[in-house]
Amino acid sequence: MEQTVIDAVTLGGSKEAMDLSIMGLFWRAHWVVKAVMVVLLVASVWSWAIILDKVWRLKRLHRDAVRFEDAFWSGGSLDDLYERMGQLPQDPMAAVFSSAMREWRRASTKGSIGQGLAEALRDRIDRVMQITLGREMERLERYMTFLASVGSTAPFVGLFGTVWGIMNSFQAIAVTKQTSLAVVAPGIAEALLATALGLVAAIPAVIGYNKISSELGRYGGRMEAFAGEFSAILSRQMEEGSE
């Protein structure tokens, strides 16, 4: 059984019990160290919330992308697929498709597309798809900066708490004029706890950021490939219509 209470603390002939549990260390800590611990705990909880949300959302997006690609490559009419997707599709890949189809249908309603107009329409469709793709990826990458910031700064915030705790230990030694473990231990324990909380916040944030960034890169590449393929399909249809 782990001993978290030191009983043999003698200061001026009196015997005191010192609680070295996590909560005991927190309540005994200086207010600056307490503030550091609270900030690190909040950052850790928020990081986990972001990581779990991103992982769940990326799994859903990959599943929706497979469903959309199956419908797109099934050989059915693109107009029928566009009507089923609606004006505001929730899937980013479907949003890229819908943005291109809106431009295509807007141009098609004006009659036949000549060679000169086809080139301008092709550029406009590519530009619209890239804008939509960028907007959707920006939405997916929301809060990623927070994960990167926690991963890079949390250890230093914990180190600040460590330094402050050691300073308190030295001040306690100077005031009591004693160098016993009973005087030094509380400040050192507070310092180590602040360091541990900094690592607890930083390690999952770094791992989550790297994993999610990799998945976002793969999903972005998947949408880029679809946009290129769809642009080629529309380009062929424009060439056939202008003949």
N, C-alpha and C positions, 0 to 999 in steps of 0.2 A: 504493500500500500504506500502510495507516494505521500511523503510528508510535506505539507504546505504551510505548516505553522511552526515557527521557531519559538520555543518556550523559554529557553535559558538566556534571556536578554536581561542583562543587569546594568542599569544606569542609575548611579547614585545609591546603590544598595537595594533598589526596588526591582521587582521582577515583572516584566511585561510580556504579553503574547503578541507576536507580530504575524499578521496574516499575509502570506506571500502567494495566495491564490490570484487568479487573473483579475477577478473583480476587486479583491482587496488591494492589489497593486494599482488598479485604476483609480479607486477612491482615495488612495493615499498620495497619488501622483500630484505634482504641481499642475496648476491650471493650464500652463502652456503645453505640458505633456498630455494632459487630458484632451486639449483641443486637437493636438496632432493625432491622437488615437481615434477620436470621433471622426475627423476628416478621412482618415484611412479606412475606417469601417464603412463609412458612407460610400466612399469611392469603390471599395470592394463589392458592396452589395449592388451598386449601380452597374459596375462592370459585369457582374454575373447576369444581371437582368438583360443587359445589351447582348451579351454572348448567347444566352438562351433564345432570345427573340430572333437574333440573326440566323442562328442555326436552324430554328424551326421554319423561318421564312424562306431560307434558301432551299430547304428540302421541298417545301410547297411549290416554290418557283420552278425547280427542276421537274417536278411532277407535272405542273401545268404546262411547261414547255414541251414535254413529251406528248401530252395530249393535244396541244395546238399543232405541233409538227405532224402528228398523225393525221389530223384533219386537213392540214394544208397540203400534204403530199398524197392525199387519198385520191386525187384526180377529179374532185368535184369543182364546181364553179367557184371562182374567187369572189364573185359578187354575192353568192349565197353565203359564203363563209363570212364575208364582211357584214352582211345583215345579221348573222347570228352573233357576231362579236359585239355589235352595238357601237354607239358613238364613243362611249367611255369604258373601254375594256380594262379590267383590273390587272391582267397579266402584262408585264412589260413587253414581251415578245409580240403579243397580240396588239399592244399599243403601237409598236413600230409598224406592224402590218396595216393597222387602221389608218395611221397617218399617211402612209404611201397611197393607200386605196382612195382616200379622200382627194388627194391631189390628182390621181389618175382619173377618177370619176368626174371631177370638176372640169378637167380638160376634155374628157370624152364627150360630155354633154354639149360641147361647143361645135361638134362635127368632126370631120376627118382631121388628122394631125399630119401636117406636112413634114418634110425632112428637117427644115430649119426649126420648126416648133418642137419637133420630137427631141432634138438635142437639148433645147432649153428645158423641156419638160423632164427629161432624164436627169439633168443637173438639179432641177428643183426637187424632184422626188428623192434623190440621194441626200440633198441637204436637209429635207424635212425628216427623213429617217435618222440621220445623224443627230439632229437636234433632239428628236424624241428619245433616241437611245441615250444621249448624254443626260437628259433630264431624268430618265428612269434610273440610270446608274447613280446619279447624284442622290436620288431619293434612297436607294438601297445602301449607299455608303454613309448615310446619316449616322452620327455618333461614333464613327470609326476614329475620328480625331480624338475623342475622349478616351477611347481604349489605348491609343498610342501614347497619349499624355500620361495616363495612369501608369502604364508600363515603364515609361522613362523617368517619371518624377517621383513615384511612390517610394522607391528605396531612399532617395535623398530626403524626402519628408520624414521617413522613419529615422534616418541618420540624424536629422535635426533633433528629433525627440531623444535619441540616444545621447547626443552631446549635452543636451539640457539636463537629462537625468544624471549624467556623470558630474556635471557642474554642481548639481544639488548634493551629490555624495561628498564632493570635496568641501562644500560649504558646511555640511553636517559635521565633517571631521574637524573643520576649523572652529565651529561653535562649541562642540562637546569636548574638543581636545582629546578625542579617543579615535583609535584606528582599528577598533574591533569590527568583526563581521557584522555585528548588530547595527552599527552605524552606517557601514558602507553598503550592505546588502540591499536595502530598499531602493536606493537610487540606481544601483546597477541593475536590479531586476526591472525597474521601470524602463531603464534605457534599453534593455534587451527585448522587453515586450514591444516597445515602439518600433524597434528594428524588425521584429517578427511580423508585426502588422503591416509594415511597409512591404515586406516580401510576400505576405499573403495577398495583398492587393495587386502587386506588380506581376507576379508569376502567371496567374490566370489571365491577366489582361494582355500580356505579351503573347502567350500561347494562343489565346482566342483571336487576337488581332492578326497574327500570322495565318492561322487557319482560315478565318473568314475572308481575309484579303485574297488568299489563294482561290477560294471558292467564288468570290466576286469576280476575280479575273477570268476564271473559266466561264462563268455565266456571261460576262461581257463579251468574251470571244465567241461564245455561241450565238449571241444576238448579232454581233458583227458579221458572222458567217451567214446567218439567215438574211440580214439586210442585203448583203452582196448577192446572194442567190435570188432573192426577190427582185432586186434591181435588174438582174440579168433577164429574168422572166418578162418583166414589163418592157424592157428594151427590145426583146424579140417580138413582143406583141406590137410595139410601136413600128418596128421595121416592117412587119407583115401588113400592118394597116396602111402604111404609106406607099406600098407597092401598087 
